[in-house]
Amino acid sequence: MEKETTIYDIAKGLGVSPATVSRALNNSPVVNKETRQKVFDTATEMGYRSNMFASNLRRKRTHTLGVIVPRLNSHFMSSVIAGMEKVANEAGYNLLISQSLETAKKEAANVMAMFNSRVDGLLVSLAYNTEDISHFSPFIKKGIPLLFFDRVAEHPKCTSIVIDNMQAAHKATSHLVAQGCTNIVHITGNLKRNVYADRLKGYKYALIDNELPFDDSFIISNDLSEEAGMEAAGEILKMNPLPDGVFVANDACAVGCMKILKQAGISIPKDIAIVGFNNDPVSRVIEPNLTTVNNPGHKMGEVAVRNLIIHLDGFSDIVAMNTITLNSELIIRESSLRKG
């Protein structure tokens, strides 16, 4: 392996002191412009790489933010990360991104890796089965800012960024009722996660507000994958009588469900009206196009990083606003429209 070039190698090659090289590389006005240019040119020729990590440690900042998401192959999470990247790059920060693959064990390992990498702050959307959040203790004890987004945990020293999932689900379910649906199935995820628990509450409150009974057998819980949606459709087809509406807690699962129902000869929305959640691109590809809730992932990412950096720069305390709630919107398309 070729030896890493150091400032001492550059100094020897130019016949100047290592201190002069260091100052020149840091663009110090103490070193004249001509010498600075010579140092830059020689450093480039010799393949010198600045050890930004060591330099930043001396300043007690790495300008790196850790991000842990459940899965990277989610359009919603990709949108969140894009929003984070935009704000982080503008502010001179880098993102260190990892995925928990929906397991608490992997999430805990990622948290320690982020801690040991000395990230300036950590942004997390919790894994599917995380119950105990003690693995975040090193960050909380050290006072390193910790911010949860979308799938959040309540902690007095952490900020959470969410949409009003209960209100969004209430709107989605009420829309189905307004289209004439009276027997509405809800397909949901792990109810230990705030997003799914709140969407279930919104569904229930919409039934109550519209004087419709709640039937526990109309709740189908799974991992909300497209495959799970296909399996859920099989369960729906066994129901007697068939439901006339389905509200699904994400779009991928809703699309899987729609595919199987259509194959079974069910007309959507005439026989069963369907609403999803997140406004993924697939919602505009499936026929009929899927009514869904727009979950503003890009904005969520922007707001998350902006709040973290404002805290790091000392302009505000991240725990001053324990929960930040963003607006969502019901986007009505053909999959649920039974009335003009």
Steps between C-alpha positions, in 0.01 A plus 500: 500500500632846408594717797261785579649843419544728803568870544856400594548346152372817337724716723806291412421523128466878514774570754264677739383421853203268570337793682516708180340214304224464761426874495502508120258208473271682742522810277661709773587859397822462701641306203543705182281422202782362283614254768142394567454420131823298493384301803159434343658389171752273670232350728288419194794346313595285800142383557468659845164449674412730788406314818178689553390256770800576723474870424133510590558305820737771615214744446264258681271489193498250215235679293344159446142408589393139548178375342338163576197393296304172502565434129667689219281342229197704606394793284388691808837452675687588180303827490584569865872440436492725192358779715765438766781501242383832357511686832810320630702575185399866503621524862829317438401174671531141378250221567601154621204279407416145613192277506370287784332254261197523732672331797573649841828301520640652180373841607692474829818399314457797265453736794833391654674528164369857467608580855851365439516698175448813711206636301391846615136390518278204419173480304299179535184338371443196720507138385181296481556308824690750718346511847783596734690816401781463756754455218469876439623573855862578399375791289261627766761474780761685292252768401540418130175610333266217407202561274233246404293533182192321364527191726581666829554431869394737773791629709524831688848570360418424135304673228259313273387602152174344378184566308164482677444133411175484693349795314627368164342158563177664613484692169576187297234291675242780495557536126413130454185550708406803286528273195235271650727244673361353823719188548859621492802277557819655638836341413767615743853432625655438840284694746801556728608764246336840542418539131285187483345538846396857412363401159290232667367759749409733212317217325307416819407863571376542142269201547371643828446846347305342214300273734645180357588199719859393556567134419829357625492234226536782247853580625775317311853545636810409298840642392333720235710365214348449155500125567318556830239701310447207265450269800263751660293500182460125541362558851263768371366270228401248770290756688124462476365745414790664318606840635429798275804704602865443598734752664862384489782652709738521202490500121715193429265280700195667344632428150563133583147475635351666192680262262351188659152649538499598133617151399207360700257709296442772758428837341687790664345730617151374407514186720779605738641854529864520611717768663874471570756713679830682413442605138771272360552510118337156475170663602496683165593190298248244626163498321280651621732763648510472879347754736762563768628731772795717400764447770751787444824300524728757334374777729530272804867439416566871449332599827680224694851599391430873521386465862801286587748747348331801662545320833864413427573861408360610835200693369237285671457206734383192312273394788324837509259359238440141605280418198485672162189409300495546122192527279380211283241492223245251370548456124178365350534280190292241317549205741252648747272722292154346492317832497573801279 
